[in-house]
Amino acid sequence: MRENERFKKIRYGAWSIVLTIAVILVVMLVNYVFGEAEDRFAWTLDLSVNRQFSISDETRSVVEALQEDVHIYTLYSESSSSAQRQMMEEILKHYEAIGHVKTENLDMLANPASVSRFRTEDTQLAANSIIVANAAETKFRVIPQTELYDYEIDYQTQTYKKYDFLGEQAVTAAIIYVTSQDTPVIYFLQGHDELPLSQLHHVTDALRARNYEPRELHLSNTDAVVREGDVVVAVAPSQDLSETEYESLKAFLAEGGRLYYASNYVSGALPYFDMLLSLYGLEVDKGLLVEDVGYVEYYYRNQLYLMPDIHLEPEEAQMNAAAGFERGDYVVLPQSQAIRTTEMRDMGVLYESVLTTSPKAYIKSELTQSTTLEREEKDESGTFHMAVAMQQSRDSGMDTRIFVVGNALFLMDSSLFTAYDNDELLFSPLSWLVGAGTSIQVPARSMGSYVIRMPSNTVYHALTILVIGVIPAVILISGMIVWRRRRHL
């Protein structure tokens, strides 16, 4: 009987030792497997509220569709350990894990020759930038550090602070650019007192993020060439075209060109611009649109800050300049003008109204300091177009397309451009103008206070020792103590 009890105690003690060893092996296996998974497949858990260390479904679909390798080079110094570097390297792991993306860090400060092949007259390389190139490195894009974030001004300190993280957006757009056979060029008309592109960086950065290439266009330059499929954008010109420039744009549109025209209320007389639009039955009214005070859903606090209807359903089967909008979207446009159209169906011209006012809006044609916003008998009232798309079929098969919006302030003001759904008033018509789904929208990541807190190296090593060493050792010692006590019973 005593022998059986002794054998039973030995058996229980043996099982305790075996169980302890099994637990240790399982812990080691889990650490190894997940370590390998993180390195090879980027299997990590992003607990940050804004998912700043993950990639979006839009990016995943782009990378999964790649048919060739893409090289991504980060230009960090080896001693750098900034939060930006940690964030970018963590995100790039997800790109690389999907496939066809290879990442490498080049320390251009220690080895300037490592980036010499990417130096051109049009590119400026600086530390902390990112270079995205195709497999042959014949086509590449440099993403400066300044384009990795969107900034907003802190009025209390009068300084700029990081508002949105645009790293994933910029990298994905660059991948599309370097692997695309053709990238639509968006030419911003210059020479008529328009804002230069340097003051429209909020627009140009957003265009590059959607795989468009913004450039300046000076029609006075005889070497300027606008190709089929490109778009000319005129933002609030306050000086008129010359006769030569007018003839150049007229010929461009007659051959199936594309034009995006954004008017500004304070603009003076522009007879050549007016003539160009009138060729296609379009006219920008010189007065200022005011909403009826009773239609509160059509303006934002002020009767001049209009919130027009967005027509999501195309009026013509082949037109849908508002396709980028969704139900529930809205825009807020201050100081807008009405767009008038003339029936020209006999010439193959079709119109689509994209934005309209309420039925009781009215136009103030003559505004002075003493003018009130109240409706007067002389004020024309009714439903007005605020944005119109025009299309004219051509025998060549390349139809002429024009989009006119009676507001340019939303493009000129960075805060207004990013507010509400105003930016879609540029992107949706552009997608229709170029006639192809060339853009993809990758969401920006808010740089609010909800960020993941990465442990320091000391804490990390302490946790590693605790999980791999201390806890299994405690379990082993506890098992041996229990075994010894039972053995002496």
C-alpha positions in Angstrom: 0.0 0.0 0.0 2.8 2.3 0.9 4.6 1.5 -2.3 1.5 2.4 -4.3 1.3 5.8 -2.5 5.0 6.4 -3.2 4.5 5.6 -6.8 1.5 7.9 -7.1 3.5 10.8 -5.6 6.4 10.2 -8.0 3.9 10.1 -10.9 2.3 13.4 -9.8 5.7 15.0 -9.4 6.8 13.8 -12.8 3.7 15.2 -14.4 4.4 18.6 -12.7 7.9 18.7 -14.2 6.6 17.7 -17.6 3.9 20.3 -17.5 6.3 23.0 -16.4 8.7 22.1 -19.3 5.8 22.1 -21.7 4.8 25.6 -20.6 8.3 26.8 -21.1 8.5 25.3 -24.6 5.1 26.8 -25.5 6.2 30.2 -24.4 9.4 29.9 -26.4 7.5 28.7 -29.4 5.0 31.5 -29.3 7.8 34.1 -29.0 9.6 32.5 -32.0 6.5 32.2 -34.2 5.2 35.7 -33.6 8.7 37.1 -33.9 9.0 35.4 -37.3 5.5 36.4 -38.3 6.2 40.1 -37.5 9.4 40.0 -39.5 8.1 38.1 -42.5 4.4 38.9 -42.6 4.1 42.1 -40.6 1.6 40.4 -38.2 1.4 43.0 -35.5 -1.5 44.4 -33.5 -2.0 48.2 -34.0 -3.8 49.4 -30.8 -3.5 53.1 -31.7 -6.9 54.8 -32.1 -6.1 56.2 -35.5 -4.3 53.0 -36.7 -1.2 55.0 -37.5 1.0 51.9 -37.8 -1.2 50.0 -40.3 -2.1 50.4 -44.0 -5.5 50.9 -45.4 -7.5 48.6 -47.6 -6.9 51.0 -50.5 -3.1 50.7 -50.2 -3.4 46.9 -49.8 -5.3 46.6 -53.1 -2.7 48.7 -54.9 0.2 46.7 -53.6 -1.5 43.3 -54.3 -2.1 44.4 -57.9 1.6 45.1 -58.6 3.1 43.1 -61.5 6.7 44.4 -61.0 8.9 45.2 -58.1 9.0 48.6 -56.4 11.9 49.9 -54.4 11.3 52.2 -51.5 14.4 54.0 -50.1 14.3 55.9 -46.8 17.0 58.5 -46.3 17.5 58.4 -42.5 20.9 58.6 -40.9 21.9 55.4 -39.1 21.8 57.2 -35.7 18.3 58.6 -36.3 15.6 57.3 -33.9 12.8 59.8 -34.5 9.1 59.0 -34.1 8.7 59.7 -37.8 11.2 57.0 -38.7 9.6 54.5 -36.3 6.2 55.2 -37.8 7.4 55.0 -41.4 9.4 51.8 -40.9 6.5 50.1 -39.2 4.2 51.0 -42.1 6.7 50.0 -44.7 6.9 46.5 -43.2 3.3 46.0 -44.2 4.0 47.1 -47.8 7.0 44.7 -48.0 5.0 41.8 -46.4 2.4 41.8 -49.2 5.0 41.4 -51.9 6.7 43.2 -54.8 7.9 45.9 -52.5 11.5 46.1 -51.3 12.6 48.6 -48.7 16.1 49.8 -47.8 17.6 52.7 -45.9 20.3 54.9 -47.5 22.3 57.1 -45.2 22.9 60.0 -47.7 24.9 62.0 -45.1 27.4 59.2 -44.5 27.4 58.0 -48.1 26.2 60.7 -50.6 27.0 58.4 -53.6 24.3 56.0 -52.5 21.6 58.5 -53.8 23.5 60.1 -56.7 21.4 58.2 -59.3 18.3 60.0 -58.1 19.8 63.5 -58.4 18.3 65.5 -61.2 17.7 69.2 -62.0 14.0 68.8 -60.9 14.6 66.8 -57.7 16.1 67.9 -54.4 17.2 65.2 -52.0 17.3 65.8 -48.3 17.7 63.7 -45.2 14.5 62.0 -43.9 13.0 62.0 -47.4 11.6 58.9 -49.1 12.3 57.7 -52.7 9.9 55.4 -54.5 11.2 53.9 -57.8 10.2 51.2 -60.2 12.3 48.0 -60.7 14.6 49.6 -63.3 14.7 52.9 -61.4 13.9 54.7 -64.6 10.9 56.4 -63.0 10.9 57.6 -59.4 9.4 60.1 -57.1 11.0 61.9 -54.1 8.8 62.5 -51.1 10.3 65.3 -49.0 9.8 65.2 -45.2 7.5 68.2 -45.4 5.0 66.2 -47.5 4.7 63.5 -44.9 2.5 65.7 -42.7 -0.3 68.2 -43.1 0.1 71.2 -40.8 -2.3 73.6 -39.1 -1.6 76.8 -37.3 -1.9 77.0 -33.5 -3.3 80.5 -32.9 -2.3 80.4 -29.3 1.4 79.9 -30.0 1.4 81.2 -33.6 3.3 78.1 -34.7 2.4 75.3 -37.1 1.9 71.8 -35.7 1.4 68.5 -37.3 -2.3 67.8 -38.0 -2.4 64.7 -40.3 0.1 62.1 -41.2 0.3 61.7 -45.0 3.1 59.1 -45.2 1.0 56.2 -46.4 -1.0 58.5 -48.8 2.2 59.8 -50.3 4.0 56.4 -50.7 0.9 54.7 -52.2 0.5 57.6 -54.7 4.2 57.3 -55.6 3.8 53.6 -56.2 0.9 54.2 -58.6 3.0 56.9 -60.3 6.2 54.9 -60.9 4.2 51.8 -62.1 1.7 53.6 -64.3 2.2 53.8 -68.0 0.6 57.3 -68.2 0.0 59.8 -65.4 -2.6 62.6 -66.2 -1.0 66.0 -66.1 -2.9 68.9 -64.5 -1.8 72.2 -66.0 -2.4 75.3 -63.8 -2.7 78.3 -66.0 -0.3 81.1 -65.1 0.3 84.6 -66.3 -3.1 86.1 -65.5 -2.5 87.0 -61.9 -3.4 83.5 -60.8 -1.8 82.1 -57.6 1.5 80.2 -58.4 1.7 76.6 -57.5 4.0 77.4 -54.6 0.9 79.0 -52.9 -1.4 76.1 -53.8 0.7 73.3 -52.1 -2.4 72.0 -50.3 -3.9 71.4 -53.8 -0.8 70.0 -55.5 0.0 67.7 -52.6 -3.5 66.3 -52.7 -3.3 65.9 -56.5 0.0 63.9 -56.3 -1.6 61.8 -53.7 -4.2 60.8 -56.3 -1.8 60.1 -59.0 -2.0 63.4 -60.9 1.0 65.4 -61.9 0.4 69.2 -61.3 2.4 71.6 -63.5 2.4 75.3 -64.3 1.3 76.3 -67.8 2.5 79.6 -69.4 0.7 79.9 -72.8 3.2 82.6 -73.7 5.9 80.0 -73.7 6.1 78.7 -77.3 7.5 75.4 -76.0 4.4 74.6 -73.9 2.7 71.5 -75.1 -0.6 70.2 -73.7 -1.4 66.6 -74.7 -4.6 64.8 -75.3 -6.1 63.7 -71.9 -4.4 66.5 -70.0 -6.4 69.1 -68.2 -6.0 72.9 -68.0 -7.1 74.4 -64.7 -7.7 78.2 -64.4 -8.1 79.3 -60.8 -9.4 82.9 -60.3 -7.7 84.7 -63.2 -8.0 88.4 -62.7 -6.3 89.4 -65.9 -7.5 88.5 -69.4 -6.0 86.2 -72.0 -4.2 87.7 -74.9 -5.5 87.1 -78.4 -2.8 84.5 -79.0 -3.5 82.7 -75.8 -7.2 82.7 -76.5 -6.6 81.1 -79.9 -4.3 78.5 -78.3 -6.9 77.5 -75.8 -9.7 77.6 -78.4 -7.7 75.2 -80.6 -6.9 72.9 -77.6 -10.6 72.6 -76.7 -11.7 72.1 -80.3 -9.4 69.1 -80.5 -11.0 67.4 -77.5 -9.3 69.4 -74.7 -10.3 69.5 -71.1 -10.8 72.6 -69.0 -11.5 73.2 -65.3 -12.5 76.9 -64.7 -13.0 78.3 -61.2 -14.2 81.9 -61.1 -13.7 84.5 -58.5 -16.2 87.2 -57.6 -13.7 90.0 -57.4 -12.4 89.3 -60.9 -12.6 92.2 -63.3 -13.7 92.1 -67.0 -12.3 89.1 -68.8 -13.7 89.3 -72.3 -11.5 86.6 -73.9 -12.2 84.1 -71.0 -15.9 84.9 -71.4 -15.7 84.3 -75.2 -13.9 81.0 -74.7 -16.7 79.8 -72.4 -19.5 81.2 -74.6 -18.3 79.0 -77.4 -19.8 76.1 -75.4 -22.9 78.0 -74.1 -21.4 78.8 -70.7 -21.4 82.1 -68.8 -20.3 83.2 -65.4 -22.7 85.7 -63.9 -20.8 88.7 -62.5 -23.2 89.1 -59.5 -22.9 87.5 -56.1 -25.2 84.7 -55.0 -27.2 85.1 -51.8 -29.4 82.5 -50.2 -32.9 83.2 -48.9 -32.9 83.6 -45.2 -35.7 81.1 -44.8 -33.8 78.3 -46.5 -31.4 77.7 -43.6 -30.3 74.2 -44.9 -28.8 76.0 -47.9 -26.3 78.2 -46.1 -23.9 78.0 -43.2 -24.5 80.7 -40.6 -24.2 83.5 -43.3 -26.3 83.8 -46.4 -23.1 84.2 -48.5 -21.7 80.8 -47.2 -23.7 78.6 -49.5 -24.4 74.9 -49.0 -25.9 73.9 -52.4 -27.5 70.7 -53.5 -25.1 68.1 -54.9 -26.6 66.3 -57.9 -25.3 62.7 -57.5 -27.4 61.2 -60.3 -26.1 62.1 -63.8 -28.5 64.0 -66.0 -26.9 62.4 -69.1 -25.9 58.8 -69.3 -22.3 59.6 -70.4 -21.7 62.3 -67.8 -21.2 62.1 -64.0 -19.0 64.8 -62.8 -20.2 64.3 -59.2 -19.5 60.6 -59.1 -16.9 61.1 -56.3 -19.5 62.5 -53.9 -21.6 60.3 -51.6 -25.0 60.8 -50.0 -24.7 63.0 -47.0 -21.7 64.9 -48.4 -21.9 68.7 -48.5 -19.8 71.7 -49.5 -19.6 75.2 -48.1 -18.7 77.9 -50.6 -18.5 81.6 -49.6 -18.9 84.4 -52.2 -20.1 82.3 -55.2 -21.3 83.2 -58.6 -24.0 81.6 -60.8 -23.3 79.7 -64.0 -25.7 80.1 -66.9 -26.0 77.8 -69.8 -27.4 78.1 -73.3 -29.3 75.3 -75.1 -26.8 73.9 -77.7 -28.0 70.3 -78.2 -28.1 70.8 -81.9 -24.3 71.2 -81.7 -23.9 68.0 -79.6 -23.4 70.0 -76.4 -24.7 68.5 -73.2 -24.8 70.0 -69.7 -24.9 68.5 -66.2 -25.7 70.6 -63.2 -23.5 69.5 -60.3 -24.4 72.2 -57.7 -27.6 74.2 -57.4 -29.0 76.7 -54.9 -32.4 76.7 -53.3 -35.5 77.9 -55.3 -35.4 81.2 -53.5 -31.8 82.3 -54.0 -31.1 85.6 -55.6 -28.3 87.6 -57.2 -26.8 90.8 -56.0 -25.5 92.4 -59.2 -24.3 95.7 -57.7 -22.7 95.5 -54.3 -21.4 98.6 -52.4 -20.6 99.2 -48.8 -24.1 100.4 -48.2 -25.7 97.4 -49.9 -27.6 95.0 -47.6 -28.1 91.3 -48.3 -31.8 91.6 -48.1 -33.7 90.8 -51.3 -34.8 93.7 -53.4 -37.3 93.9 -56.3 -34.5 94.3 -58.8 -32.7 91.2 -57.6 -33.1 88.1 -59.9 -34.3 85.1 -57.9 -34.8 81.4 -58.5 -32.7 78.2 -58.6 -29.2 78.9 -59.9 -26.4 76.6 -61.1 -23.2 76.9 -59.1 -21.2 74.3 -60.9 -21.8 72.9 -64.4 -20.2 70.1 -66.5 -20.2 70.5 -70.3 -19.5 67.8 -72.9 -19.4 68.0 -76.7 -18.9 65.0 -78.8 -16.2 65.1 -81.6 -15.9 63.0 -84.7 -12.4 62.1 -83.6 -13.9 60.3 -80.6 -12.1 62.6 -78.1 -14.9 64.8 -76.8 -14.5 68.3 -75.3 -15.1 68.6 -71.6 -15.4 71.7 -69.5 -16.2 72.0 -65.8 -17.1 75.5 -64.5 -17.6 76.3 -60.8 -18.6 79.8 -59.6 -16.1 79.8 -56.7 -12.4 79.7 -56.5 -11.9 80.5 -52.8 -12.2 76.9 -51.8 -9.1 76.2 -53.9 -7.1 79.3 -52.8 -7.7 78.8 -49.1 -6.1 75.7 -47.6 -8.4 75.5 -44.6 -11.4 75.9 -46.8 -10.1 73.3 -49.3 -9.8 70.6 -46.6 -13.1 71.6 -44.8 -16.3 69.5 -45.2 -16.2 67.8 -48.6 -14.9 70.8 -50.5 -11.9 69.0 -51.9 -14.2 66.5 -53.8 -15.4 69.5 -55.8 -11.9 69.3 -57.4 -11.3 65.6 -57.5 -14.6 64.3 -58.8 -14.8 66.6 -61.8 -11.1 65.9 -62.6 -11.7 62.2 -62.6 -14.5 62.9 -65.1 -12.4 65.3 -67.2 -9.5 62.9 -67.7 -12.0 60.1 -68.4 -10.3 57.4 -66.4 -10.2 56.0 -62.9 -6.6 57.0 -62.3 -6.9 58.2 -58.7 -7.2 56.4 -55.4 -8.0 57.9 -52.1 -5.9 56.8 -49.1 -7.1 58.3 -45.9 -4.8 60.6 -43.9 -4.0 59.7 -40.3 -4.9 62.2 -37.6 -2.0 63.3 -35.4 -4.1 63.8 -32.3 -3.2 62.7 -28.9 -4.3 59.1 -29.4 -1.0 57.5 -30.3 0.6 54.2 -29.4 3.2 54.4 -26.7 6.3 52.4 -27.6 8.2 51.1 -24.6 11.8 52.2 -24.2 14.6 49.6 -24.7 15.1 49.2 -21.0 11.4 48.4 -20.5 11.3 46.2 -23.5 14.2 44.1 -22.3 12.8 43.9 -18.8 9.5 42.6 -20.2 11.3 40.1 -22.4 13.2 38.7 -19.4 10.0 38.6 -17.4 8.0 36.7 -20.0 10.7 34.3 -21.2 12.8 33.9 -18.0 11.2 34.9 -14.7 7.6 33.6 -15.3 8.8 30.1 -16.5 11.4 29.9 -13.7 8.7 30.7 -11.1 6.5 28.0 -12.5 9.4 25.5 -12.6 10.5 26.2 -9.0 6.9 26.1 -7.8 6.4 22.7 -9.5 9.6 21.3 -7.9 8.6 22.6 -4.4 5.2 20.9 -4.8 6.9 17.7 -6.0 9.3 17.6 -3.1 6.6 18.2 -0.5 4.5 15.4 -2.0 7.5 13.1 -2.2 8.1 13.4 1.6 4.5 12.9 2.6 
